[in-house]
Structures are given as structure tokens and as C-alpha cells.
Amino acid sequence: AQSVSQHNHHVILSEAASLELGCNYSYGGTVNLFWYVQYPGQHLQLLLKYFSGDPLVKGIKGFEAEFIKSKFSFNLRKPSVQWSDTAEYFCAVYTGGFKTIFGAGTRLFVKA
Amino acid sequence: AAGVIQSPRHLIKEKRETATLKCYPIPRHDTVYWYQQGPGQDPQFLISFYEKMQSDKGSIPDRFSAQQFSDYHSELNMSSLELGDSALYFCASSSGTISYEQYFGPGTRLTVT
């Protein structure tokens, strides 16, 4: 069955620290990949997406992600986090059939 | 820019009652998705519609049904509500012919007492 695995459920960082959130998926075909962010009390918002082309994609608020096909991974990175990045981050994979599979989410807490 | 609209934003129901949640997609979006997010959990896909036809089905209980209307808005009908149905219900929309990037609504928080 298709699945999305996020490596960390909780991450605590200090401001200015670098961030990398892992995401692996299980599907051998063509995928569309997404990272969504959910700030406290708010709905899901798209951070960035990968459909094709350059495997390094840049999103909003200084986030980027790298698609590594051989590793079935789509890790999210940010060089220097801010307190305002405190949120839950969801990796998602679209494999076709109008269904997107979400990972379990990673709660990021950034200490001021 | 117009976003996905959901109503109501909050709903309190008692066990065994029924509830109807509404979703209005972004204009010209033809695909609607419903998700259920329990406390501290990731969004679970329930069901989706493309051009008013059911396009995919996830973990939607038999007590729930949904449809997409001619104006592309969608309604999720929930009957015989149980305490475990308390959750945040998200609707998302996309343009199925362009990309599958989903735009999420603010959600309806359903509390079953």
C-alpha cells in the first residue's frame, strides 16, 4: 500500500538553527510531492511542491525541499528557523486517482 | 484571491444526531476533497469528487455520505453521530486538469457530545 513516512514526530530547535524534516514515500510510479504547514489553530497551507524538473524546489518563507528519486525521499529544509515557524508540517504524496496521502506530521517548536 | 469556504466553522451536535457540512471550492476548481483530522492526528482522506462524480474514496464511514452539486460546492452528510466523530473536517479543492495542488479551507470543527 502507498504510504508516507515522516521521520520525526516532534522537533525542538532554537532560533537560527537549521532545519531538516525527513519524508519518505512508498510508490514506484510518478508522484507529485507536497509539503504543507499548519500553524496553530489554522488550516493547512501549501509550502512547496514538486511535479517535475529541478529536484530542488523552493517554497515560501525560505523553505526548500529536495526530491531524491532513488531514495524515495522529499526532505524539507530551512537554513535558519524563526520562532514564527512553530507549526506542524505535513509531507504529502499524490499518486493519482484524486487522492493525496499525508504523512503523520512533524510538530516543530522553535524556542525564541 | 478567493479561497475555499466552509460552513459552519463550528458545530456542536449530540450523539445520534445528524450534521451537514458545506464546502465551496475556489472558482473554476472542479475537484473537491474531504478530510477528517482528529486531535493530534494527520488529515485522513475521506472522499473526493471530480466534476460532480465521486472520484475516490478513503476511510469514510458508511454513516457518512457526500455529494458535489452542479455549482461544484460539496456537502458532507453525517448521520448517527458518535463521540469519535469529533474532529476538524477540512475541505480542499483543486483544478483536476491542471495540477493536483490542493487548496484547503479553514475547516469545520465538529464536537459531538
Interface residues (C-beta under 8 A of the other chain):
Chain A: N32 F34 Y36 Q42 H43 L44 Q45 L46 K49 F51 F90 Y94 G97 F98 K99 T100 I101 F102 G103 A104 G105
Chain B: T31 Y33 Q41 D42 P43 Q44 F45 S48 Y50 S55 D56 G58 F90 A92 G96 S99 Y100 E101 Q102 Y103 F104 G105 P106 G107
